[in-house]
Amino acid sequence: MVLKHLCLSLVCLSLVRPSLVRGLVRRSLFSRSPLSAQAPSRRSKLASSISCAGVALVALSITLPAYSEFRHVPLGAVQTCDVSLRSSLDIPYQCQRWVDSTAKLPLWQDFLGFQFGQISHADWLQLSQTYGNWHNTQLLPPYDPQRNYELLDFMPPVIQALDKHRFYSERVSNNRISSERVSSEQVYNEQVSSQQISRKPTGEGMPEVGGLGSGDSGVAQWITNCWGTVYEILRLAKGARVESPVLFATAAEPMLKMLRNASAPVSSVQPGDILLISHYHGDREYLDHTVIVIDQGLYFEKAGAGDEVPYRFVDEATLRRIWNPTVFTYQARRPHPALRLPQPHESFSLKSLALPKNLATHPLARQRSPSPFLAHLTVIETPEAPPTFLWMQAIPPLRQIQGRFQLPQSAYRRIFVP
């Protein structure tokens, strides 16, 4: 029995690693203001650029579609913050913070951004090399002296498109999408509290998504989680062309093995590294959360598997308050330079995984060879419950608008599954 300071709502896939914990999380930002030591002229130029960018963001938020598959997070007024970009060296920037007043939990309400404003070509090259050394920057637009740059402009297309969004789940049934959604109230307990629980997995915490039993109207649930997101960011990072990510979640054990085989441990991090957060029960390790390293003390994450959890930048202090390092193990790892991850269906679908033993007599087993449907399905097994089936599929192609990769309009409506 241990006291774990973790919010239940941020467990990435607690159905398969269901030793859940809760904790009180308060907003915590740190470090001095990065602009405090900059020359006044550069500060004023940056402030002017940032004002224009803020107006554009507000204008965008007015036209957001509702009841969509993807949804923009409704952000409030921009505020300044003190999170540092430690690798930006002498290039001035401003940390920006937005608060989502509609967030179901306080730990989901903070969103970060970093504005550089208009920069010189030399500064653009430096930032491209610093934050783009782990992905194919040739996919990004060329230098524009009139552009008000921000950190997001130096991220790979997938991160640009997903930042400050939520993905809402669908049920896949008979090649159609039913009207059922899984709400955050069904997925998570909104009361954030400290709780003593056993480290032994219990099978709690994830939505009841159903299996393939007779009479079940849903074949599978289409959700995505933290390590499914990290996997796709890494897989597409060095690609020769822009590709849309596959949205998926899968069992923790094969993902932990895959990510470890694809990387090596490091003592200090750099952009493009990954952080694996896990805990042990006896001799067995359970993966709890994964993030992409953006800078020292700054990460990109999908904060969990539920409908209300966002894609966002998150700072070190917030991450550690959620995932208490006295309880969880942090492993910094660097992807191999020549890393080429396979498509998710090649590693995690029922075309590649062994079928659960208790499905030997199920009609699904007889369809294994001829059915292309199985390439979109992965399975989660727990001793306490029937197998749970999850859907995996790529989203519609990303689009580039004014130098920024974005989700297509079709992603803000229900995404038809063929």
Beta strands, then each sheet from edge to edge (+ up, - down):
strand 1: 2-4
strand 2: 70-72
strand 3: 79-80
strand 4: 94-99
strand 5: 110-117
strand 6: 149-150
strand 7: 165-167
strand 8: 170-173
strand 9: 176-177
strand 10: 195-197
strand 11: 220-222
strand 12: 246-247
strand 13: 263-265
strand 14: 274-281
strand 15: 284-295
strand 16: 298-302
strand 17: 311-315
strand 18: 329-335
strand 19: 377-382
strand 20: 385-391
strand 21: 393-394
strand 22: 399-401
strand 23: 404-406
sheet 1: 1+ 10-
sheet 2: 2+ 7-
sheet 3: 3+ 4- 5+ 6-
sheet 4: 9+ 8- 11+
sheet 5: 12+ 21-
sheet 6: 13+ 18- 14+ 15- 16+ 17-
sheet 7: 19+ 20-
sheet 8: 22+ 23-
end
